[in-house]
């Protein structure tokens, strides 16, 4: 199974960060539906020691 583009980017970013830090980058897309159609609403955030820093 191929990796998703986000997974590849996420892996490369983690390789740049000190592995002793509890640093995580998150990305999720929430589906938004309406009478006019649907779209995805992305959300990105970064945590350090489980605290959102961005």
Backbone as XML, in Angstrom:
<?xml version="1.0"?>
<chain id="A" units="angstrom">
  <residue number="1" name="UNK">
    <atom name="N" x="0.850" y="-1.185" z="0.000"/>
    <atom name="CA" x="0.000" y="0.000" z="0.000"/>
    <atom name="C" x="0.892" y="1.243" z="0.000"/>
  </residue>
  <residue number="2" name="UNK">
    <atom name="N" x="0.575" y="2.194" z="-0.842"/>
    <atom name="CA" x="1.343" y="3.434" z="-0.924"/>
    <atom name="C" x="1.014" y="4.342" z="0.256"/>
  </residue>
  <residue number="3" name="UNK">
    <atom name="N" x="2.029" y="5.094" z="0.679"/>
    <atom name="CA" x="1.806" y="6.090" z="1.730"/>
    <atom name="C" x="1.030" y="7.265" z="1.158"/>
  </residue>
  <residue number="4" name="UNK">
    <atom name="N" x="0.226" y="7.866" z="1.991"/>
    <atom name="CA" x="-0.478" y="9.077" z="1.584"/>
    <atom name="C" x="0.529" y="10.221" z="1.546"/>
  </residue>
  <residue number="5" name="UNK">
    <atom name="N" x="0.302" y="11.229" z="0.699"/>
    <atom name="CA" x="1.247" y="12.347" z="0.614"/>
    <atom name="C" x="1.530" y="12.991" z="1.968"/>
  </residue>
  <residue number="6" name="UNK">
    <atom name="N" x="0.500" y="13.154" z="2.805"/>
    <atom name="CA" x="0.730" y="13.766" z="4.110"/>
    <atom name="C" x="1.664" y="12.898" z="4.948"/>
  </residue>
  <residue number="7" name="UNK">
    <atom name="N" x="1.500" y="11.576" z="4.898"/>
    <atom name="CA" x="2.346" y="10.683" z="5.684"/>
    <atom name="C" x="3.810" y="10.804" z="5.277"/>
  </residue>
  <residue number="8" name="UNK">
    <atom name="N" x="4.063" y="10.953" z="3.987"/>
    <atom name="CA" x="5.439" y="11.120" z="3.511"/>
    <atom name="C" x="6.030" y="12.424" z="4.027"/>
  </residue>
  <residue number="9" name="UNK">
    <atom name="N" x="5.274" y="13.508" z="3.928"/>
    <atom name="CA" x="5.743" y="14.805" z="4.410"/>
    <atom name="C" x="5.961" y="14.761" z="5.920"/>
  </residue>
  <residue number="10" name="UNK">
    <atom name="N" x="5.015" y="14.182" z="6.631"/>
    <atom name="CA" x="5.105" y="14.085" z="8.081"/>
    <atom name="C" x="6.365" y="13.308" z="8.485"/>
  </residue>
  <residue number="11" name="UNK">
    <atom name="N" x="6.647" y="12.214" z="7.825"/>
    <atom name="CA" x="7.842" y="11.416" z="8.124"/>
    <atom name="C" x="9.115" y="12.213" z="7.896"/>
  </residue>
  <residue number="12" name="UNK">
    <atom name="N" x="9.165" y="12.949" z="6.822"/>
    <atom name="CA" x="10.354" y="13.755" z="6.524"/>
    <atom name="C" x="10.551" y="14.863" z="7.554"/>
  </residue>
  <residue number="13" name="UNK">
    <atom name="N" x="9.456" y="15.473" z="7.987"/>
    <atom name="CA" x="9.562" y="16.515" z="9.011"/>
    <atom name="C" x="10.037" y="15.935" z="10.338"/>
  </residue>
  <residue number="14" name="UNK">
    <atom name="N" x="9.540" y="14.757" z="10.696"/>
    <atom name="CA" x="9.964" y="14.122" z="11.939"/>
    <atom name="C" x="11.449" y="13.777" z="11.906"/>
  </residue>
  <residue number="15" name="UNK">
    <atom name="N" x="11.989" y="13.492" z="10.738"/>
    <atom name="CA" x="13.421" y="13.198" z="10.620"/>
    <atom name="C" x="14.281" y="14.427" z="10.905"/>
  </residue>
  <residue number="16" name="UNK">
    <atom name="N" x="13.713" y="15.620" z="10.774"/>
    <atom name="CA" x="14.446" y="16.860" z="11.035"/>
    <atom name="C" x="14.434" y="17.261" z="12.513"/>
  </residue>
  <residue number="17" name="UNK">
    <atom name="N" x="13.490" y="16.712" z="13.264"/>
    <atom name="CA" x="13.272" y="17.104" z="14.657"/>
    <atom name="C" x="13.988" y="16.122" z="15.585"/>
  </residue>
  <residue number="18" name="UNK">
    <atom name="N" x="14.516" y="16.631" z="16.686"/>
    <atom name="CA" x="15.151" y="15.779" z="17.695"/>
    <atom name="C" x="14.141" y="14.741" z="18.183"/>
  </residue>
  <residue number="19" name="UNK">
    <atom name="N" x="14.502" y="13.474" z="18.100"/>
    <atom name="CA" x="13.564" y="12.409" z="18.466"/>
    <atom name="C" x="13.275" y="12.360" z="19.964"/>
  </residue>
  <residue number="20" name="UNK">
    <atom name="N" x="14.058" y="13.062" z="20.783"/>
    <atom name="CA" x="13.797" y="13.110" z="22.221"/>
    <atom name="C" x="12.670" y="14.079" z="22.578"/>
  </residue>
  <residue number="21" name="UNK">
    <atom name="N" x="12.294" y="14.937" z="21.642"/>
    <atom name="CA" x="11.169" y="15.845" z="21.865"/>
    <atom name="C" x="9.868" y="15.109" z="21.589"/>
  </residue>
  <residue number="22" name="UNK">
    <atom name="N" x="8.873" y="15.391" z="22.388"/>
    <atom name="CA" x="7.549" y="14.824" z="22.138"/>
    <atom name="C" x="6.803" y="15.803" z="21.230"/>
  </residue>
  <residue number="23" name="UNK">
    <atom name="N" x="7.188" y="15.825" z="19.962"/>
    <atom name="CA" x="6.716" y="16.773" z="18.957"/>
    <atom name="C" x="5.872" y="16.018" z="17.948"/>
  </residue>
  <residue number="24" name="UNK">
    <atom name="N" x="4.662" y="16.503" z="17.692"/>
    <atom name="CA" x="3.797" y="15.858" z="16.709"/>
    <atom name="C" x="3.127" y="16.906" z="15.832"/>
  </residue>
  <residue number="25" name="UNK">
    <atom name="N" x="2.961" y="16.548" z="14.568"/>
    <atom name="CA" x="2.259" y="17.382" z="13.605"/>
    <atom name="C" x="1.001" y="16.624" z="13.199"/>
  </residue>
  <residue number="26" name="UNK">
    <atom name="N" x="-0.120" y="17.301" z="13.275"/>
    <atom name="CA" x="-1.402" y="16.653" z="12.996"/>
    <atom name="C" x="-2.087" y="17.315" z="11.803"/>
  </residue>
  <residue number="27" name="UNK">
    <atom name="N" x="-2.808" y="16.520" z="11.053"/>
    <atom name="CA" x="-3.603" y="17.012" z="9.928"/>
    <atom name="C" x="-4.850" y="16.151" z="9.832"/>
  </residue>
  <residue number="28" name="UNK">
    <atom name="N" x="-5.989" y="16.794" z="9.725"/>
    <atom name="CA" x="-7.242" y="16.067" z="9.548"/>
    <atom name="C" x="-8.150" y="16.903" z="8.645"/>
  </residue>
  <residue number="29" name="UNK">
    <atom name="N" x="-9.006" y="16.245" z="7.912"/>
    <atom name="CA" x="-9.964" y="16.936" z="7.049"/>
    <atom name="C" x="-11.363" y="16.517" z="7.481"/>
  </residue>
  <residue number="30" name="UNK">
    <atom name="N" x="-12.165" y="17.509" z="7.848"/>
    <atom name="CA" x="-13.546" y="17.261" z="8.238"/>
    <atom name="C" x="-14.437" y="17.462" z="7.019"/>
  </residue>
  <residue number="31" name="UNK">
    <atom name="N" x="-15.295" y="16.487" z="6.690"/>
    <atom name="CA" x="-16.200" y="16.670" z="5.556"/>
    <atom name="C" x="-17.301" y="17.670" z="5.911"/>
  </residue>
  <residue number="32" name="UNK">
    <atom name="N" x="-17.547" y="18.597" z="4.998"/>
    <atom name="CA" x="-18.587" y="19.604" z="5.189"/>
    <atom name="C" x="-19.607" y="19.435" z="4.063"/>
  </residue>
  <residue number="33" name="UNK">
    <atom name="N" x="-20.840" y="19.174" z="4.435"/>
    <atom name="CA" x="-21.900" y="18.955" z="3.454"/>
    <atom name="C" x="-22.962" y="20.045" z="3.593"/>
  </residue>
  <residue number="34" name="UNK">
    <atom name="N" x="-23.494" y="20.485" z="2.463"/>
    <atom name="CA" x="-24.575" y="21.466" z="2.474"/>
    <atom name="C" x="-25.466" y="21.200" z="1.268"/>
  </residue>
  <residue number="35" name="UNK">
    <atom name="N" x="-26.503" y="21.988" z="1.133"/>
    <atom name="CA" x="-27.405" y="21.841" z="-0.010"/>
    <atom name="C" x="-26.699" y="22.168" z="-1.317"/>
  </residue>
  <residue number="36" name="UNK">
    <atom name="N" x="-25.655" y="22.980" z="-1.266"/>
    <atom name="CA" x="-24.946" y="23.413" z="-2.471"/>
    <atom name="C" x="-23.807" y="22.482" z="-2.864"/>
  </residue>
  <residue number="37" name="UNK">
    <atom name="N" x="-23.509" y="21.508" z="-2.036"/>
    <atom name="CA" x="-22.421" y="20.581" z="-2.347"/>
    <atom name="C" x="-21.651" y="20.203" z="-1.098"/>
  </residue>
  <residue number="38" name="UNK">
    <atom name="N" x="-20.464" y="19.698" z="-1.308"/>
    <atom name="CA" x="-19.648" y="19.308" z="-0.164"/>
    <atom name="C" x="-18.187" y="19.654" z="-0.425"/>
  </residue>
  <residue number="39" name="UNK">
    <atom name="N" x="-17.465" y="19.778" z="0.652"/>
    <atom name="CA" x="-16.038" y="20.085" z="0.567"/>
    <atom name="C" x="-15.375" y="19.569" z="1.836"/>
  </residue>
  <residue number="40" name="UNK">
    <atom name="N" x="-14.069" y="19.574" z="1.852"/>
    <atom name="CA" x="-13.338" y="19.173" z="3.044"/>
    <atom name="C" x="-12.769" y="20.396" z="3.743"/>
  </residue>
  <residue number="41" name="UNK">
    <atom name="N" x="-12.880" y="20.429" z="5.057"/>
    <atom name="CA" x="-12.354" y="21.531" z="5.852"/>
    <atom name="C" x="-11.113" y="21.023" z="6.593"/>
  </residue>
  <residue number="42" name="UNK">
    <atom name="N" x="-9.911" y="21.463" z="6.171"/>
    <atom name="CA" x="-8.693" y="20.943" z="6.803"/>
    <atom name="C" x="-8.407" y="21.605" z="8.146"/>
  </residue>
  <residue number="43" name="UNK">
    <atom name="N" x="-7.769" y="20.855" z="9.018"/>
    <atom name="CA" x="-7.291" y="21.393" z="10.292"/>
    <atom name="C" x="-5.886" y="20.861" z="10.513"/>
  </residue>
  <residue number="44" name="UNK">
    <atom name="N" x="-4.972" y="21.756" z="10.814"/>
    <atom name="CA" x="-3.580" y="21.412" z="11.082"/>
    <atom name="C" x="-3.214" y="21.954" z="12.454"/>
  </residue>
  <residue number="45" name="UNK">
    <atom name="N" x="-2.437" y="21.190" z="13.220"/>
    <atom name="CA" x="-1.935" y="21.695" z="14.479"/>
    <atom name="C" x="-0.672" y="20.941" z="14.871"/>
  </residue>
  <residue number="46" name="UNK">
    <atom name="N" x="0.127" y="21.588" z="15.716"/>
    <atom name="CA" x="1.389" y="21.024" z="16.184"/>
    <atom name="C" x="1.326" y="20.943" z="17.699"/>
  </residue>
  <residue number="47" name="UNK">
    <atom name="N" x="1.772" y="19.800" z="18.243"/>
    <atom name="CA" x="1.814" y="19.646" z="19.689"/>
    <atom name="C" x="3.243" y="19.383" z="20.153"/>
  </residue>
  <residue number="48" name="UNK">
    <atom name="N" x="3.526" y="19.859" z="21.346"/>
    <atom name="CA" x="4.794" y="19.603" z="22.020"/>
    <atom name="C" x="4.433" y="19.179" z="23.434"/>
  </residue>
  <residue number="49" name="UNK">
    <atom name="N" x="4.801" y="17.963" z="23.808"/>
    <atom name="CA" x="4.398" y="17.381" z="25.101"/>
    <atom name="C" x="2.881" y="17.438" z="25.282"/>
  </residue>
  <residue number="50" name="UNK">
    <atom name="N" x="2.166" y="17.146" z="24.212"/>
    <atom name="CA" x="0.695" y="17.088" z="24.181"/>
    <atom name="C" x="0.007" y="18.439" z="24.374"/>
  </residue>
  <residue number="51" name="UNK">
    <atom name="N" x="0.768" y="19.526" z="24.329"/>
    <atom name="CA" x="0.199" y="20.876" z="24.379"/>
    <atom name="C" x="0.208" y="21.454" z="22.973"/>
  </residue>
  <residue number="52" name="UNK">
    <atom name="N" x="-0.914" y="22.003" z="22.548"/>
    <atom name="CA" x="-0.987" y="22.603" z="21.219"/>
    <atom name="C" x="-0.178" y="23.893" z="21.230"/>
  </residue>
  <residue number="53" name="UNK">
    <atom name="N" x="0.814" y="23.961" z="20.327"/>
    <atom name="CA" x="1.647" y="25.160" z="20.249"/>
    <atom name="C" x="1.383" y="25.955" z="18.979"/>
  </residue>
  <residue number="54" name="UNK">
    <atom name="N" x="0.681" y="25.359" z="18.007"/>
    <atom name="CA" x="0.294" y="26.075" z="16.798"/>
    <atom name="C" x="-0.910" y="25.419" z="16.191"/>
  </residue>
</chain>
